[in-house]
Amino acid sequence: MAMYCESSQSGNNSVIIVGDSPADILAALRLYQYNNILPTIYEIRTEPTTLGGVIGIPSNGSGLFRRLRLWDALRARGVETSTLSVHAVKGHVISEMDITSWSWKKTGFEYLRTWRIDRMEVLCQEAHNAGVIIHHRKRLRGIEEDEEGISVSDGTRDRADLLLNCDGIHSMYAYWFFSREVRIPAEGDTKWESEWGRTLREVVKLTQVLKFCPVFRLPLGGNWSKERCLIIGDATHAIQPHASQEVSMVLEYIFLLSQMLATHPHSLSAVFRVYEEKRRARVDEMHKAAERNGNVLKKDRSLGLWLKELVTSRDLGIYDLFALDKLGLGQKAMAYNIEEDILRYSKDAGHFVGYRFSIKSF
């Protein structure tokens, strides 16, 4: 099986990506555009998966999509939003809060919602334009490493300097979800005829496919790399979806890895060491934020639910009264810029960083 990798840069200049998620194509595009590497992708599916519904991309991810020259195409297929409405279980609005004004001033981006199928079509088209080779129906069966490189096999063999595992953990997101604990009404009871009840019936009526899937998460810590192998994306963190940072976190991984490969072209051990040093704290932060947000959705008895709504209404009222959004509360994670971190590291380490904005010809 041929390796379609070239680079004017010596060192780690050929990459195999094992993936079944958007992370594999995103990693390939970044390595192609910035590192002069054209990786080969191996996927287990017969074709790109489009399962899943709408996901949110906050401003920290949107900025990186622009750097990949994908932003305009994604924005044309998505919807930008700036407010979040919080409803009580009976349907009335507890509060509406601005979730992007502060981060928009810092980054120039709001919060983008896109369908997974639209995002995958944009990524696949760009990968095709770049000449990225994607082999489908491939199942990794063996890995062999030596001083010269790493080999993978599935009956056939391929060889490279670096292996990236971008295979997520059942990465599928539903278009809508509903979480509520209720008693079965007595015969003739009309309590189901609430605003939420009618809304739920209409949503179900318009839903063509309904799938239930668990939300997976990995504990903090764990090993991310070994010799010439590195795992990125959900395979490393698998945080709950309640922080809306899944795609953005993947992009941050990829941009940091790309820069470290350019900064340390002859030492994967240095690449992986700095990569983990820079990412662990950020992953821990988002992991805990997602867990806190997810705990709000846990079921409560009637009194507990009433108290939770009361506290939420009070907290959001204070947030709105004192315009705490102007201080960036709740939005600072969305204004995080991985490239600023990279520049600070490079300056402190005495490395020169020069960004390339045009695709190199091979």
TATA-V973944 format. One record per backbone hydrogen bond with DSSP energy under -0.5 kcal/mol. CO is the residue of the C=O (numbers start at 1). NH is the residue of the N-H. If there is no record, write none. Layout:
# TATA-V973944
co=<CO,CO>
nh=<NH,NH>
This chain:
# TATA-V973944
co=<2,3,11,14,14,15,16,16,17,17,18,21,21,22,23,24,25,26,27,28,29,30,30,31,31,32,37,39,40,41,42,43,45,53,55,56,57,58,58,59,60,61,62,63,64,65,65,66,70,71,72,73,74,74,75,79,81,82,82,84,85,86,86,88,92,95,97,100,101,102,103,104,110,111,112,113,114,115,116,117,118,119,120,121,122,123,124,125,126,127,127,128,132,133,133,134,135,138,142,144,146,149,150,151,152,153,153,156,156,158,160,162,163,164,164,165,166,166,168,170,173,180,186,190,192,194,195,196,197,198,199,200,201,202,203,204,214,224,226,228,229,230,232,233,233,237,240,241,244,245,246,247,248,249,250,251,252,253,254,255,256,257,258,259,260,262,264,265,267,268,269,270,271,272,273,274,275,276,279,280,281,282,283,284,285,286,287,288,289,290,291,292,293,294,295,301,302,303,304,305,306,307,308,309,310,311,312,313,314,315,316,317,318,319,320,323,324,324,325,328,328,331,331,332,333,336,337,337,338,339,340,341,342,343,344,345,346,346,347,352>
nh=<4,5,13,161,162,40,18,164,19,42,166,24,25,26,27,28,29,30,31,32,33,34,35,35,37,36,39,133,17,135,19,138,137,116,114,58,112,61,62,63,64,65,66,67,68,70,71,69,74,75,76,77,77,78,78,113,111,99,100,97,87,94,95,91,88,86,84,104,105,106,107,108,112,81,57,79,55,119,120,121,122,123,124,125,126,127,128,129,130,131,132,131,134,41,135,136,43,140,153,151,149,146,160,144,158,141,142,154,155,152,150,16,230,18,166,232,20,168,170,172,53,182,189,193,194,198,199,200,201,202,203,204,205,206,207,207,216,231,229,163,226,165,235,236,237,218,243,244,58,249,250,251,252,253,254,255,256,257,258,259,260,261,262,263,264,265,267,12,271,272,273,274,275,276,277,278,279,280,283,284,285,286,287,288,289,290,291,292,293,294,295,296,296,297,298,305,306,307,308,309,310,311,312,313,314,315,316,317,318,319,320,321,322,324,323,326,327,329,328,331,332,334,335,335,336,338,340,341,342,343,344,345,346,347,348,349,350,351,350,354>
